[in-house]
Amino acid sequence: MGVFDITQSVVNDSAGVIISDTSIDIATVITDIEAKLDAMSVGGLLGLWFQSLFVGLTMKALSICIMLVVYGRMIEIYLVTSIAPIPVATMVNREWGGMGQNYLKSLLALGFQAFLILVCVGIYAVLIQTIAATDDISGAIWSCMGYTVLLCFTLFKTGSLAKSVFSAH
């Protein structure tokens, strides 16, 4: 539990910084969206509708992938902590002590993986904020999807990155 207390402290401290710096005020972002849509032709609106329909379906699939990664990490933490007595018991033995040390490294990697997930989400929020400044609605839709694909990819990589930082295998 001490490992998770340490990592929880790091996550809580970083979450305060990330949340305060990445909040998006949606009212200021879409102030003139209606005027932009009124200026478009029917063909342009129909194309925009098809694009937003496709991107919306893709975003739903990506959000499912992102939630699977986050829930999978939580289940992984529960599984690793449930077998704790076995590797911890080997730490006092000179020949088998490496198993316990590797277990602690993997436990630290799992704990700090939450920090890496927060960093990924913070970067995603900053990237999404830059989309709001564009005048091209279609480009903004595709940029949002691209950034979400990037978020999904980076969330999949947080596990291997955390393990490589702590030399856990």
Secondary structure, 3 states (H helix, E strand, C coil): CHHHHHHHHHHHHHHHHHHHHCCCCHHHHCCCHHHHHHHCCHHHHHHHHHHHHHHHHHHHHHHHHHHHHHHHHHHHHHHHHHCCHHHHHHHHCCCCHHHHHHHHHHHHHHHHHHHHHHHHHHHHHHHHHHHCCCCCHHHHHHHHHHHHHHHHHHHHHHHHHHHHHCCCC
